[in-house]
Amino acid sequence: MPELPEVEVTRRRIEGVLRGRKIARLRTTADSYFFVTPAAKLRSALAGRTVSCLDRIGKYLVASLDDGARLLLHLGMTGQLFSETVQSPRLLSATARASLTPEAQRDGFQPDAHTHLRFEFADGGPRVFMRDVRKFGKVIWLAPGADHPRLARLGPDALEVSGEGLFRAGRKRRATIKALLLDQSVLAGCGNIYADESLFLAGVRPGRAAGRVTRRECDRIASALRGVLLRSIESGGSTISDYVAPDGSDGAYQDERRVYAREGEPCLECGTPVRKKVVAQRGTHYCPSCQR
């Protein structure tokens, strides 16, 4: 988490807060592995710049600036990007959630030690924060015309997945079909939740060797993955633990899960208990009856 749907929902809901606004200053926490570009360089490069647009490439948010530079934001596992006006208990630490009353939890957010980016704007309007408790997220500044290996190695966007593309990619690898879906050089944006869900809908076990998945099965997987991703975007993404949209709302797709995180519960199609095992180094959920 977050995966493509959560990043796309974030992009759509925060773009209006960023686009066209001049950054007066950027405040940061101290240098850490969160900052691929050193914090001091970020503060210098972004001061006085205006955000012209916000795009998404795979799981990356890409802010284009008026001088031709770009700012890459990766939410990692626990990253949150939001306006200072929003309210959500998910923006609080576990300690704060436990110590504050529900009413106090709804008070305005106050930047904490995990708020690594604080965008302040020349118009004096709401600031934008990027918060990441575990610091698996990343921030990268790119000079005008520059590229970065993190973007260069990404494959086609997962929303553009095709059965033919999956089938061809599977012929070249000994990996499992789930590992193929998680490989960002094959599909940019697909992650654990949506890989499990799409393989269930396609009736394919995640541990099957990708080279043994037929062309017809690849067509089913591609169709299922596109449908799952689009439905999750429509419903605001999946809020499993930390994810919160920039307006403070939770996603709703987690209420539609067929297998993910439902170990031991009955399959919604056949009633067989959902199983969990490790595939591609990830906890993986599937129905032993519906998936072959």
N, C-alpha and C positions, 0 to 999 in steps of 0.2 A: 504494500500500500504506500502511496496512492499509485493506481495504474492509469491507463489511458483515459477511462471515463472520468475519474476524479480530477485529473489534470485538465481535461477539456472543460469540465464544469467550472473549475477554478478560473481558467482563461476567460470563459464567457462572462463570468460574474465579476471579475476584477478589472477587465479591460476598460470598462467605462470609468473606473475610478483612477486609472493610470493615464489613459490616452489623452494627449494634448496638454498635460500638466508639466510644468517646469520644476525640476528637482532643485530645491534651494540648498539642501545638504542631505547627506546620508550619514547616519550614525550606526556604528557597528560594535559588536563585542570584540574581544581580543582575537588575534590570529589563532586559527585552529584548522583542523582538517576540513572543516566546513568551507573555508575560504580557499578555493583553488587559485583565485587571484587574491593576492594579499589585501587585507582590509584597507590599508592606507592608500593603495592604488585605486581601489574601488571608490573610496571617498573623494579622491582627487578627480577621477575620470567622470564621475556622475554629477558632480556639483555644476549646476547651471544648464544641464542637459534636459531636453524635453522628450518625453516618451511619445513616439509617433504611432506605434501599433504594438500589439501583443499577439504572437503566434504560438503554435505548439508544434514541436517536432518530436514524435514519440512521446516520451514521458517528460520532455523538457519544455519549459516555457521560455520563449525567446522574445525579449523586449527590444525593439528597434529604436534607436535614439536619433535625434535630429542631426548629429554629426556623422552618421553612418556607422557608428559603433553598435554593438549588440550586447545585451546582458542576458546570460543564460542562467536560469533558475531551475534546479532539480529538487523536488520535494523529498526525495528519498523515501524512508519508511514512515517518518512521523512529522514531515514538514507541513506547515500551515501558512498560507498567504492570505491576508485579510485586511480590511479597513479597521481603523481604531474605533469606529462607531459600533461594531458588532458586539453581541453578547452571546456567550456559549460556555457552559461548564467545561467543554473540551479544550478551551484555551487556558485552563488552569492546570497547575501541577496536581498530581495525585494527592499530595499533602494538603494543598489548598482546598481541593474538593472535599476532603474528609473533614477539614476543620471549619469550613464555612457553611452557614445555613443556605438552603436553596435560594432564598431571597438575596443574600449577599453574593452568591455565585452569579447572579444576573446583573450585578453592577458592571460598569464599563471596564474593559480590559486595561490593565496597567502593565506596561512592558516589564519583563522579568529577565533573569540571567539567560534564558533560552531564546530571547528575542534578538536574533543576530543581525537583522537588518531593520532599520527604521527610516523610511523615506519621508522627508519633510519637504513640503512644496511651497513655491513662491506665492501661491494664492492664499496661503494660510488655512486651506481647507484640511479635511481629514488626512491624517498620515496613513501610510500603508506599512504593515509589519510583516516580516517573515520570521517565523518561530519554528524551532526544531529542537526537541528535547534531546534526541540521540545524536544529532549532528551527522546523520547519514546523507542529508541533503547537501547540495553543492551550489556555489555561486561563482560564475566565471564571466569576466569582462573580455570582449573580443574587439580589437581595434578594427577600424573600417576595412572591409575586404578580407579580414582574417577568418580562417576556419578553425575548427578544433577537432582532434581525433575522436572525441566523444560523439560528435555529430557525424563525422565522416564514416564511421563504421556502422551506422544505423541502416537497417534495411527499409523496405517499404512500410508505410504506415499500416498498422493492423486493421484499420477501417477499410483498407484497400486490398485485403487479403483475397487471394484467388485459390481455388482448388488446384489449378494447374501449377501455380507457383509453389504451393506446399508440396505437391507431388514431386516436382523436380528437385526441390531442396532436400526432400527425404531420401532421394536416390543417392545423394552425395555423402550421407552421414550414417553412422552406426548408432546414433543416439535414439532415445525413445521419442515417441510422437509428442509427449508433453515437453521434453527438453527442446524439441524443435520449435514449439510454439513460444517457449520462453526465451529463445535465442534472439536477442535484439538485432542481430545482423540479418535475421530472416524476417522478423516481424517487429517493428518498432512500436512498443506500447503495451503489448500483451504481457500479463503477469499471472500470478498464481491463481487468483480467484477466477478470472475469466477463462483461463485455460481449462480448469476443472469443469466449469459450467458448460463450456462449448463442447468438450469431449463427451460429457454425459448426453447432451442433446443430440450429438452425432452418433451415439452408441458405440464409441471406440474407447477401449481401455487405455488409460494414460501410460501404462508400462509397455505397450506394444512397441516393437522396433519401428521407427519411422519408415524404414525401407520395406516393411511388410504391410504398410497401410495402402490400400488400393486407391486408384484415381477417383473412383466413385466415393469412397470414404473421405478422401481429401476434399471433395466438393461439399460433402455434408458438413465437415468440420469448418470449412471456410464460411459457409452460409450461417452456421450456428454462431460462430465467433462474431461475425458482423452484426447479427441480430442481437446477441447478448451485449455487445459494446454499445450499440445504439440505444437499446432499452435502458441500460444503466445510465447513459448520459441523460436520457429523457427523465429518469427518476432521481437525478441528482447525485449519482454515484453510490458507492457502498460505504457506509460508516460502520466499520468493525470495531475500531477503538479510538484512534486519534483524529481521523479525517473529519474536517468540518469545512463547509463551503465558505467562500469569502464573505457571504452575507450572514454567517453564523448558523445556517441551517444544516441539519444532518442529511445525508443521503438516505434513500429509501430502497435501493436495489437489494440490500441484504435481506429484506423481507421476502424476496422472490427466489432466493437461492434454492437450487435443487439438490446439490450434494455438498458444496463447500462448507466446511465447519459443521457438518451434520453427522459426524461419526456416530454409529450405533442407532441413529434414528431411522425409521422406515423410509425406504425409497418412495417418493411421491407417485411413481408410476406402477411399481409392482409390490411394494411392501417389504422387500428384502432389506435388511439393515445395511446402511451405508458403511463402507469400510474406509479405513485410512492407512496409508503406507507412505514410505518415502520414495519419491520418484524425482529424478533430476535434482536431488538434494533438497527437495521441498516437501513439506507435508501435503499429501495428495488424497483427495476424496473421490470415491467412485462407487457405482453400484455393480456388484459382481454378476448380477443377472441381466441387467439392461445393457451393459457394455461388454463387448467381446474383443 
